[in-house]
Amino acid sequence: MSVPQVDRASPLRAPHQPSDFNSAYVAAKVHFLSDHSESPARRRRPRVTRQLPVITTRPPGPEAKAWVRRDEHTLSQSVTRIYPLVVKRARGVMVEDVDGNRYLDFTAGIAVVTTGHAHPKVVRAIRRQAGRFIHMSGTDFYYPAQITLAEQLASIAPVRKPARTFFSNSGTEAMEAAFKLARYRTKRPLMIAFQGAFHGRTMGALSLTASKAVQRRHFSPLVPGVTHVPYANCYRCPYGLAYPSCNIHCVEVIRDVFLKSIVPAEDVAAIVVEPIQGEGGVVVPPPEFLPKLAGIAKEHGMLLIVDEVQTGMGRTGKMFAVDHWNVKPDIVALAKGIASGLPMGATVASAEVMNWGPGSHANTFGGNPVACEAALATIDLLQRTLIENARMVGAYLLAELKDLGKRHRLVGDVRGKGLMTGIECVKDPNTKAMAVPERNAIIQRCFEKGLLLLGCGQNVIRMVPPLIISKRDVDVAVEILDAVLSEVERRTFSNR
Ligand code: PLP
């Protein structure tokens, strides 16, 4: 298979440089390292030409420590930092901290910067629109960027055509709109959602979320009428069954038990589902799961709301994760990767479903023109090379991690699609006892060695890098992870 010419650095290439993939790689690095505020003497220093993490000051360095102290005094500490990375700048797949350390970013700012940090085409689109006008409010006025993006989403979204979009600013808002639209359209009060789901933290979305108790603690009463049923987690089957002999019991039980005894079908507005659970632990359901779920929704006149906030925009190697299973939802929620880092949420539905009248749902900032232009540039880059790159490099990453799993006792399961990958850490592969402190130690040590990772679920390492990464980036990440796993395993198992 040939390597796609990933459109991540060509605008940065000097005219004399050849146009092969590795040169583009080098060019990205040179650009990343060049600080135009530096003196000519400093700029003449030899430049590193490989994208490798460089830790010069053990993090957190003095600058980072000072910023963290200031943060602790002034910012809400309800957020979830797991290591003290204080970012100075970022380009492509690399992030530099305020002490001059450079990290390989396998978080993409929580699965957001699909096109890499500050992709020049996205930056150009943002600058161009900011120079025209920054805000006018798409709720009360019209402008081309918002309409063009809605047309673009209507053509690519996996819903029935013609489609309409409601724009907002985040994933939770996109889900909030989906929740309200489903009630509005069906006039039914109830929702079916899944255990382990994450749909956001505003009251409606939080009512659908069932990932971690801390996210719901002290916030009740939530929006009533949501029933959470077990998700298709084959590594830890909630029914103690094994795929495929289970016959997808987790869906059958919705029809045979839940709809018969707990949630009357004719009262259910929608089934709400992530095609792959992200925050819940990168849980990939078996291929029959979503089509069967869509079948139940159709059978009973319920809508199918698919939350593609994390899985959408090329992340899994298709534009939308449901495209892997040919499922057509009634409503799709998008955010995260849609605008390469500018805040945007989008709720897309068939026009026949999104038929609410003026005033029924609106906001001030949704469909911001600068974010819309960033999204149009992002979609163009995704369609040109990045979705294919996510598919190809994602398959390579998964294979490398599975290989790593064979050598490390702490690795219980490796799973994912495209560049959405999870490693479930266990103390013992037979009991599957969760290795929670060990997972945390692995993420912390990888950070100290220059690899940025995230956690999810209780004991899962999440890898959601920018979709521009190369196999070489994967090799660097896997090498660091390999060394860290050995180190943490030595500590864990020598104590027994
Ligand atoms: N839905 C899913 C699947 C998510 O992963 C997230 C965030 O992680 C959200 C919704 C909420 O998005 P936001 O944090 O932008 O509100």
Boltz pocket constraint, residues with backbone or C-beta under 6 A from the ligand:
constraints:
  - pocket:
      binder: B
      contacts: [[A, 169], [A, 170], [A, 171], [A, 172], [A, 173], [A, 175], [A, 198], [A, 199], [A, 200], [A, 201], [A, 274], [A, 278], [A, 279], [A, 307], [A, 308], [A, 309], [A, 310], [A, 311], [A, 335], [A, 336]]
      max_distance: 6.0
